[in-house]
Amino acid sequence: MAEKVTFDYTQMSAVENSIRNTHAQAYTAAAQSFKSSMDAAIAGWKGESKDQFTALLVNTVYPHLAQSVPAMVTAMADVLKENITAMSEVDASIAQQIAGAAQGG
């Protein structure tokens, strides 16, 4: 267990917003750029191997890059936000208990 715990809610909230609004969106944009690049690279390719490669990209790679990765990043922002809320609530609860004890309650 930590000997000292300090929370900077402002900083934590800023990081949560950055993860959600910058990093997750960057992965989405990178996925689109990757798709465009791959589509251009295989545009002149003919044959069954192209069909199978295209199916792999469309059915597996693109959905993972465009949906799963940004969703995982956003989920980390969600966890951080929930932790901020929980830590803030616990801190307020402890403060109320101390105030009650100070008042003889």
TORMARTI-434092 format. One record per residue: residue number from 1; x, y, z of N, C-alpha, C, CB in turn. Coordinates in nm, 3 decimals, always signed. Each point is the difference from the previous one (the first is absolute). Glycine has a CB too. Layout:
// TORMARTI-434092
+-----+---------+---------+---------+---------+---------+---------+---------+---------+---------+---------+---------+---------+
! pos !    n.xx !    n.yy !    n.zz !   ca.xx !   ca.yy !   ca.zz !    c.xx !    c.yy !    c.zz !   cb.xx !   cb.yy !   cb.zz !
+-----+---------+---------+---------+---------+---------+---------+---------+---------+---------+---------+---------+---------+
! NUM !       X !       Y !       Z !       X !       Y !       Z !       X !       Y !       Z !       X !       Y !       Z !
...
+-----+---------+---------+---------+---------+---------+---------+---------+---------+---------+---------+---------+---------+
END
This chain:
// TORMARTI-434092
+-----+---------+---------+---------+---------+---------+---------+---------+---------+---------+---------+---------+---------+
! pos !    n.xx !    n.yy !    n.zz !   ca.xx !   ca.yy !   ca.zz !    c.xx !    c.yy !    c.zz !   cb.xx !   cb.yy !   cb.zz !
+-----+---------+---------+---------+---------+---------+---------+---------+---------+---------+---------+---------+---------+
!   1 !  +0.085 !  -0.118 !  +0.000 !  -0.085 !  +0.118 !  +0.000 !  +0.089 !  +0.124 !  +0.000 !  -0.186 !  -0.124 !  +0.123 !
!   2 !  +0.141 !  +0.225 !  -0.190 !  +0.076 !  +0.125 !  -0.008 !  +0.004 !  +0.068 !  +0.135 !  -0.064 !  +0.026 !  -0.241 !
!   3 !  +0.177 !  +0.037 !  +0.269 !  +0.013 !  +0.074 !  +0.124 !  -0.064 !  +0.136 !  -0.009 !  +0.210 !  -0.122 !  +0.046 !
!   4 !  -0.219 !  +0.175 !  -0.167 !  -0.059 !  +0.131 !  -0.020 !  -0.078 !  -0.002 !  -0.132 !  +0.188 !  +0.115 !  +0.132 !
!   5 !  -0.308 !  -0.062 !  -0.129 !  -0.082 !  +0.006 !  -0.120 !  -0.042 !  +0.145 !  -0.021 !  -0.082 !  -0.240 !  +0.031 !
!   6 !  +0.112 !  +0.291 !  -0.148 !  -0.037 !  +0.137 !  -0.034 !  -0.070 !  -0.004 !  -0.135 !  +0.195 !  +0.098 !  +0.132 !
!   7 !  -0.308 !  -0.030 !  -0.142 !  -0.075 !  +0.004 !  -0.125 !  -0.009 !  +0.143 !  -0.049 !  -0.132 !  -0.204 !  +0.067 !
!   8 !  +0.164 !  +0.223 !  -0.193 !  -0.016 !  +0.130 !  -0.065 !  -0.115 !  -0.018 !  -0.098 !  +0.250 !  +0.066 !  +0.025 !
!   9 !  -0.371 !  -0.039 !  +0.023 !  -0.120 !  -0.024 !  -0.081 !  +0.000 !  +0.081 !  -0.129 !  -0.124 !  -0.049 !  +0.210 !
!  10 !  +0.175 !  +0.170 !  -0.205 !  +0.005 !  +0.084 !  -0.120 !  +0.089 !  -0.064 !  -0.106 !  -0.039 !  +0.207 !  +0.139 !
!  11 !  +0.156 !  -0.249 !  -0.097 !  +0.093 !  -0.066 !  -0.093 !  -0.057 !  -0.131 !  -0.050 !  +0.193 !  +0.108 !  +0.116 !
!  12 !  -0.250 !  -0.186 !  -0.027 !  -0.057 !  -0.128 !  -0.040 !  -0.114 !  +0.020 !  -0.100 !  +0.063 !  -0.097 !  +0.222 !
!  13 !  -0.146 !  +0.196 !  -0.200 !  -0.109 !  +0.029 !  -0.093 !  +0.053 !  +0.047 !  -0.135 !  -0.147 !  +0.059 !  +0.193 !
!  14 !  +0.253 !  +0.020 !  -0.190 !  +0.061 !  +0.046 !  -0.126 !  +0.054 !  -0.118 !  -0.080 !  +0.059 !  +0.220 !  +0.108 !
!  15 !  +0.004 !  -0.313 !  -0.039 !  +0.052 !  -0.119 !  -0.068 !  -0.114 !  -0.084 !  -0.055 !  +0.201 !  +0.000 !  +0.152 !
!  16 !  -0.305 !  -0.018 !  -0.073 !  -0.117 !  -0.076 !  -0.046 !  -0.058 !  +0.062 !  -0.127 !  -0.050 !  -0.069 !  +0.237 !
!  17 !  +0.036 !  +0.201 !  -0.237 !  -0.052 !  +0.068 !  -0.120 !  +0.094 !  -0.014 !  -0.118 !  -0.118 !  +0.161 !  +0.148 !
!  18 !  +0.247 !  -0.154 !  -0.123 !  +0.099 !  -0.014 !  -0.107 !  -0.005 !  -0.140 !  -0.061 !  +0.147 !  +0.169 !  +0.115 !
!  19 !  -0.156 !  -0.269 !  -0.030 !  -0.010 !  -0.137 !  -0.051 !  -0.123 !  -0.014 !  -0.088 !  +0.118 !  -0.088 !  +0.205 !
!  20 !  -0.231 !  +0.136 !  -0.155 !  -0.127 !  -0.016 !  -0.071 !  -0.004 !  +0.084 !  -0.128 !  -0.112 !  -0.046 !  +0.219 !
!  21 !  +0.152 !  +0.172 !  -0.210 !  -0.022 !  +0.093 !  -0.110 !  +0.117 !  +0.018 !  -0.095 !  -0.154 !  +0.114 !  +0.150 !
!  22 !  +0.271 !  -0.160 !  -0.110 !  +0.117 !  +0.013 !  -0.086 !  +0.050 !  -0.137 !  -0.044 !  +0.061 !  +0.214 !  +0.116 !
!  23 !  -0.027 !  -0.297 !  -0.020 !  +0.064 !  -0.127 !  -0.033 !  -0.096 !  -0.097 !  -0.069 !  +0.151 !  +0.033 !  +0.195 !
!  24 !  -0.270 !  -0.050 !  -0.143 !  -0.095 !  -0.093 !  -0.064 !  -0.033 !  +0.047 !  -0.141 !  -0.097 !  -0.059 !  +0.225 !
!  25 !  +0.078 !  +0.189 !  -0.242 !  -0.029 !  +0.053 !  -0.134 !  +0.121 !  -0.015 !  -0.092 !  -0.163 !  +0.161 !  +0.100 !
!  26 !  +0.282 !  -0.151 !  -0.047 !  +0.121 !  -0.017 !  -0.081 !  +0.009 !  -0.143 !  -0.054 !  +0.117 !  +0.178 !  +0.135 !
!  27 !  -0.154 !  -0.275 !  -0.052 !  +0.000 !  -0.139 !  -0.047 !  -0.105 !  -0.020 !  -0.109 !  +0.079 !  -0.076 !  +0.225 !
!  28 !  -0.193 !  +0.139 !  -0.211 !  -0.103 !  -0.009 !  -0.103 !  +0.050 !  +0.060 !  -0.131 !  -0.179 !  +0.011 !  +0.177 !
!  29 !  +0.241 !  +0.105 !  -0.169 !  +0.054 !  +0.065 !  -0.120 !  +0.112 !  -0.084 !  -0.061 !  -0.061 !  +0.226 !  +0.094 !
!  30 !  +0.147 !  -0.283 !  -0.011 !  +0.108 !  -0.085 !  -0.050 !  -0.054 !  -0.123 !  -0.070 !  +0.148 !  +0.082 !  +0.184 !
!  31 !  -0.255 !  -0.137 !  -0.130 !  -0.063 !  -0.117 !  -0.064 !  -0.052 !  +0.036 !  -0.138 !  -0.062 !  -0.091 !  +0.225 !
!  32 !  +0.001 !  +0.206 !  -0.238 !  -0.051 !  +0.043 !  -0.131 !  +0.115 !  +0.023 !  -0.097 !  -0.199 !  +0.106 !  +0.111 !
!  33 !  +0.306 !  -0.046 !  -0.063 !  +0.118 !  +0.023 !  -0.084 !  +0.061 !  -0.133 !  -0.044 !  +0.043 !  +0.218 !  +0.119 !
!  34 !  -0.035 !  -0.312 !  -0.026 !  +0.052 !  -0.133 !  -0.032 !  -0.086 !  -0.066 !  -0.107 !  +0.091 !  -0.023 !  +0.234 !
!  35 !  -0.223 !  +0.031 !  -0.218 !  -0.092 !  -0.060 !  -0.097 !  +0.019 !  +0.063 !  -0.137 !  -0.165 !  -0.046 !  +0.183 !
!  36 !  +0.174 !  +0.176 !  -0.189 !  +0.020 !  +0.069 !  -0.128 !  +0.131 !  -0.043 !  -0.065 !  -0.132 !  +0.195 !  +0.086 !
!  37 !  +0.237 !  -0.204 !  -0.007 !  +0.130 !  -0.042 !  -0.053 !  -0.004 !  -0.143 !  -0.051 !  +0.112 !  +0.157 !  +0.159 !
!  38 !  -0.173 !  -0.245 !  -0.081 !  -0.008 !  -0.140 !  -0.043 !  -0.087 !  -0.014 !  -0.125 !  +0.031 !  -0.074 !  +0.238 !
!  39 !  -0.143 !  +0.145 !  -0.243 !  -0.086 !  -0.006 !  -0.118 !  +0.076 !  +0.045 !  -0.124 !  -0.201 !  +0.042 !  +0.144 !
!  40 !  +0.280 !  +0.063 !  -0.130 !  +0.079 !  +0.050 !  -0.114 !  +0.108 !  -0.101 !  -0.039 !  -0.043 !  +0.236 !  +0.074 !
!  41 !  +0.105 !  -0.299 !  +0.026 !  +0.108 !  -0.094 !  -0.026 !  -0.048 !  -0.125 !  -0.074 !  +0.114 !  +0.084 !  +0.203 !
!  42 !  -0.237 !  -0.125 !  -0.177 !  -0.049 !  -0.125 !  -0.062 !  -0.096 !  +0.026 !  -0.116 !  +0.027 !  -0.112 !  +0.219 !
!  43 !  -0.042 !  +0.236 !  -0.256 !  -0.097 !  +0.034 !  -0.105 !  +0.026 !  -0.073 !  -0.131 !  -0.025 !  +0.222 !  +0.106 !
!  44 !  +0.149 !  -0.239 !  -0.144 !  +0.031 !  -0.065 !  -0.127 !  +0.021 !  -0.150 !  +0.010 !  +0.100 !  +0.211 !  -0.068 !
!  45 !  -0.111 !  -0.264 !  +0.186 !  +0.022 !  -0.143 !  +0.024 !  -0.120 !  -0.077 !  -0.054 !  +0.142 !  +0.047 !  +0.206 !
!  46 !  -0.118 !  -0.156 !  -0.274 !  -0.107 !  -0.085 !  -0.054 !  +0.017 !  -0.142 !  +0.053 !  -0.016 !  +0.143 !  -0.209 !
!  47 !  -0.092 !  -0.214 !  +0.215 !  +0.006 !  -0.142 !  +0.033 !  -0.060 !  -0.035 !  +0.134 !  +0.201 !  -0.010 !  -0.137 !
!  48 !  -0.203 !  -0.122 !  +0.159 !  -0.059 !  -0.055 !  +0.122 !  +0.075 !  +0.046 !  +0.124 !  -0.077 !  -0.199 !  -0.131 !
!  49 !  +0.209 !  +0.213 !  +0.122 !  +0.077 !  +0.043 !  +0.117 !  -0.042 !  +0.141 !  +0.041 !  +0.193 !  -0.145 !  -0.071 !
!  50 !  -0.221 !  +0.231 !  -0.027 !  -0.048 !  +0.135 !  +0.034 !  -0.135 !  -0.009 !  +0.070 !  +0.124 !  +0.098 !  -0.197 !
!  51 !  -0.211 !  -0.184 !  +0.145 !  -0.134 !  -0.015 !  +0.060 !  +0.011 !  -0.045 !  +0.146 !  -0.096 !  -0.056 !  -0.226 !
!  52 !  +0.185 !  -0.039 !  +0.253 !  +0.018 !  -0.049 !  +0.137 !  +0.064 !  +0.105 !  +0.089 !  +0.020 !  -0.232 !  -0.088 !
!  53 !  +0.078 !  +0.305 !  +0.032 !  +0.065 !  +0.106 !  +0.076 !  -0.099 !  +0.111 !  +0.032 !  +0.218 !  -0.055 !  -0.110 !
!  54 !  -0.298 !  +0.091 !  +0.011 !  -0.102 !  +0.103 !  +0.020 !  -0.101 !  -0.044 !  +0.106 !  +0.029 !  +0.076 !  -0.238 !
!  55 !  -0.070 !  -0.202 !  +0.232 !  -0.094 !  -0.052 !  +0.101 !  +0.061 !  +0.007 !  +0.140 !  -0.100 !  -0.152 !  -0.173 !
!  56 !  +0.229 !  +0.119 !  +0.185 !  +0.068 !  +0.010 !  +0.129 !  -0.001 !  +0.144 !  +0.050 !  +0.145 !  -0.196 !  -0.060 !
!  57 !  -0.112 !  +0.289 !  -0.028 !  +0.000 !  +0.140 !  +0.039 !  -0.138 !  +0.048 !  +0.042 !  +0.191 !  +0.038 !  -0.156 !
!  58 !  -0.290 !  -0.067 !  +0.072 !  -0.135 !  +0.050 !  +0.023 !  -0.066 !  -0.065 !  +0.122 !  -0.020 !  +0.041 !  -0.245 !
!  59 !  +0.041 !  -0.171 !  +0.262 !  -0.071 !  -0.072 !  +0.106 !  +0.073 !  -0.005 !  +0.134 !  -0.099 !  -0.134 !  -0.179 !
!  60 !  +0.229 !  +0.153 !  +0.177 !  +0.077 !  -0.014 !  +0.124 !  +0.081 !  +0.125 !  +0.033 !  +0.012 !  -0.244 !  -0.044 !
!  61 !  +0.074 !  +0.283 !  -0.045 !  +0.096 !  +0.106 !  +0.030 !  -0.068 !  +0.135 !  +0.016 !  +0.174 !  -0.127 !  -0.125 !
!  62 !  -0.251 !  +0.170 !  +0.027 !  -0.063 !  +0.132 !  +0.006 !  -0.092 !  +0.016 !  +0.120 !  +0.014 !  +0.011 !  -0.247 !
!  63 !  -0.103 !  -0.107 !  +0.274 !  -0.086 !  +0.016 !  +0.118 !  +0.081 !  +0.009 !  +0.131 !  -0.180 !  -0.125 !  -0.122 !
!  64 !  +0.285 !  +0.046 !  +0.130 !  +0.083 !  +0.005 !  +0.121 !  +0.065 !  +0.138 !  +0.015 !  +0.044 !  -0.248 !  -0.018 !
!  65 !  +0.018 !  +0.296 !  -0.090 !  +0.068 !  +0.130 !  +0.007 !  -0.097 !  +0.116 !  +0.019 !  +0.178 !  -0.094 !  -0.145 !
!  66 !  -0.291 !  +0.089 !  +0.077 !  -0.092 !  +0.114 !  +0.001 !  -0.097 !  -0.001 !  +0.118 !  +0.018 !  +0.003 !  -0.245 !
!  67 !  -0.043 !  -0.121 !  +0.302 !  -0.101 !  -0.008 !  +0.106 !  +0.058 !  -0.051 !  +0.132 !  -0.171 !  -0.039 !  -0.175 !
!  68 !  +0.237 !  -0.075 !  +0.170 !  +0.048 !  -0.063 !  +0.124 !  +0.108 !  +0.082 !  +0.070 !  -0.055 !  -0.220 !  -0.099 !
!  69 !  +0.155 !  +0.265 !  +0.023 !  +0.109 !  +0.076 !  +0.063 !  -0.051 !  +0.131 !  +0.061 !  +0.163 !  -0.102 !  -0.164 !
!  70 !  -0.238 !  +0.184 !  +0.087 !  -0.052 !  +0.122 !  +0.062 !  -0.093 !  -0.030 !  +0.120 !  +0.016 !  +0.113 !  -0.224 !
!  71 !  -0.091 !  -0.222 !  +0.216 !  -0.089 !  -0.036 !  +0.111 !  +0.080 !  -0.037 !  +0.125 !  -0.172 !  -0.080 !  -0.165 !
!  72 !  +0.286 !  +0.010 !  +0.146 !  +0.084 !  -0.034 !  +0.114 !  +0.060 !  +0.126 !  +0.063 !  +0.053 !  -0.223 !  -0.105 !
!  73 !  -0.010 !  +0.316 !  +0.021 !  +0.056 !  +0.125 !  +0.052 !  -0.107 !  +0.078 !  +0.075 !  +0.166 !  +0.008 !  -0.191 !
!  74 !  -0.285 !  +0.000 !  +0.133 !  -0.111 !  +0.069 !  +0.066 !  -0.037 !  -0.069 !  +0.131 !  -0.086 !  +0.075 !  -0.225 !
!  75 !  +0.093 !  -0.207 !  +0.227 !  -0.029 !  -0.074 !  +0.124 !  +0.098 !  +0.036 !  +0.110 !  -0.094 !  -0.188 !  -0.136 !
!  76 !  +0.218 !  +0.212 !  +0.101 !  +0.098 !  +0.044 !  +0.100 !  -0.039 !  +0.138 !  +0.055 !  +0.181 !  -0.133 !  -0.115 !
!  77 !  -0.230 !  +0.221 !  +0.028 !  -0.047 !  +0.130 !  +0.047 !  -0.120 !  -0.017 !  +0.093 !  +0.082 !  +0.109 !  -0.213 !
!  78 !  -0.170 !  -0.204 !  +0.180 !  -0.116 !  -0.027 !  +0.085 !  +0.044 !  -0.049 !  +0.139 !  -0.135 !  -0.056 !  -0.205 !
!  79 !  +0.233 !  -0.032 !  +0.208 !  +0.051 !  -0.051 !  +0.128 !  +0.060 !  +0.113 !  +0.082 !  +0.045 !  -0.224 !  -0.105 !
!  80 !  +0.033 !  +0.309 !  +0.040 !  +0.060 !  +0.113 !  +0.071 !  -0.108 !  +0.092 !  +0.055 !  +0.202 !  -0.014 !  -0.147 !
!  81 !  -0.305 !  +0.042 !  +0.067 !  -0.109 !  +0.087 !  +0.045 !  -0.073 !  -0.062 !  +0.120 !  -0.027 !  +0.088 !  -0.236 !
!  82 !  +0.002 !  -0.218 !  +0.230 !  -0.067 !  -0.069 !  +0.111 !  +0.088 !  +0.004 !  +0.126 !  -0.120 !  -0.150 !  -0.164 !
!  83 !  +0.251 !  +0.135 !  +0.146 !  +0.090 !  +0.008 !  +0.115 !  +0.001 !  +0.140 !  +0.060 !  +0.140 !  -0.180 !  -0.101 !
!  84 !  -0.142 !  +0.282 !  +0.017 !  -0.006 !  +0.138 !  +0.050 !  -0.125 !  +0.019 !  +0.084 !  +0.127 !  +0.082 !  -0.203 !
!  85 !  -0.240 !  -0.129 !  +0.151 !  -0.127 !  +0.012 !  +0.073 !  +0.005 !  -0.075 !  +0.132 !  -0.122 !  +0.024 !  -0.218 !
!  86 !  +0.169 !  -0.148 !  +0.214 !  +0.006 !  -0.082 !  +0.123 !  +0.093 !  +0.062 !  +0.103 !  -0.047 !  -0.204 !  -0.137 !
!  87 !  +0.164 !  +0.249 !  +0.094 !  +0.095 !  +0.059 !  +0.095 !  -0.055 !  +0.129 !  +0.060 !  +0.189 !  -0.101 !  -0.129 !
!  88 !  -0.256 !  +0.180 !  +0.048 !  -0.058 !  +0.125 !  +0.048 !  -0.111 !  -0.028 !  +0.102 !  +0.055 !  +0.109 !  -0.220 !
!  89 !  -0.138 !  -0.209 !  +0.191 !  -0.108 !  -0.036 !  +0.092 !  +0.055 !  -0.052 !  +0.132 !  -0.146 !  -0.053 !  -0.196 !
!  90 !  +0.248 !  -0.030 !  +0.191 !  +0.061 !  -0.053 !  +0.122 !  +0.061 !  +0.113 !  +0.082 !  +0.047 !  -0.220 !  -0.115 !
!  91 !  +0.023 !  +0.311 !  +0.047 !  +0.061 !  +0.114 !  +0.069 !  -0.108 !  +0.083 !  +0.070 !  +0.187 !  +0.005 !  -0.169 !
!  92 !  -0.299 !  +0.020 !  +0.099 !  -0.109 !  +0.078 !  +0.060 !  -0.062 !  -0.074 !  +0.118 !  -0.047 !  +0.104 !  -0.224 !
!  93 !  +0.035 !  -0.236 !  +0.211 !  -0.056 !  -0.079 !  +0.109 !  +0.089 !  +0.004 !  +0.124 !  -0.109 !  -0.149 !  -0.170 !
!  94 !  +0.238 !  +0.137 !  +0.148 !  +0.094 !  +0.008 !  +0.113 !  -0.007 !  +0.137 !  +0.065 !  +0.152 !  -0.167 !  -0.112 !
!  95 !  -0.159 !  +0.271 !  +0.031 !  -0.011 !  +0.136 !  +0.054 !  -0.127 !  +0.016 !  +0.083 !  +0.129 !  +0.087 !  -0.198 !
!  96 !  -0.239 !  -0.143 !  +0.152 !  -0.126 !  +0.008 !  +0.075 !  +0.010 !  -0.075 !  +0.132 !  -0.127 !  +0.019 !  -0.216 !
!  97 !  +0.192 !  -0.134 !  +0.214 !  +0.017 !  -0.076 !  +0.125 !  +0.086 !  +0.076 !  +0.099 !  -0.023 !  -0.215 !  -0.128 !
!  98 !  +0.126 !  +0.278 !  +0.078 !  +0.086 !  +0.080 !  +0.089 !  -0.078 !  +0.118 !  +0.055 !  +0.204 !  -0.068 !  -0.129 !
!  99 !  -0.282 !  +0.134 !  +0.044 !  -0.081 !  +0.114 !  +0.045 !  -0.101 !  -0.045 !  +0.104 !  +0.028 !  +0.112 !  -0.224 !
! 100 !  -0.089 !  -0.228 !  +0.202 !  -0.096 !  -0.053 !  +0.097 !  +0.065 !  -0.032 !  +0.133 !  -0.133 !  -0.091 !  -0.187 !
! 101 !  +0.253 !  +0.033 !  +0.182 !  +0.073 !  -0.031 !  +0.122 !  +0.041 !  +0.125 !  +0.074 !  +0.082 !  -0.209 !  -0.105 !
! 102 !  -0.046 !  +0.312 !  +0.028 !  +0.042 !  +0.127 !  +0.062 !  -0.118 !  +0.067 !  +0.071 !  +0.177 !  +0.028 !  -0.177 !
! 103 !  -0.296 !  -0.056 !  +0.130 !  -0.120 !  +0.060 !  +0.058 !  -0.058 !  -0.091 !  +0.109 !  -0.048 !  +0.118 !  -0.218 !
! 104 !  +0.120 !  -0.222 !  +0.249 !  -0.046 !  -0.090 !  +0.106 !  -0.095 !  -0.106 !  -0.049 !  +0.030 !  +0.184 !  +0.157 !
! 105 !  -0.041 !  -0.200 !  -0.289 !  -0.096 !  -0.095 !  -0.054 !  +0.060 !  -0.128 !  -0.032 !  -0.125 !  +0.179 !  -0.088 !
+-----+---------+---------+---------+---------+---------+---------+---------+---------+---------+---------+---------+---------+
END
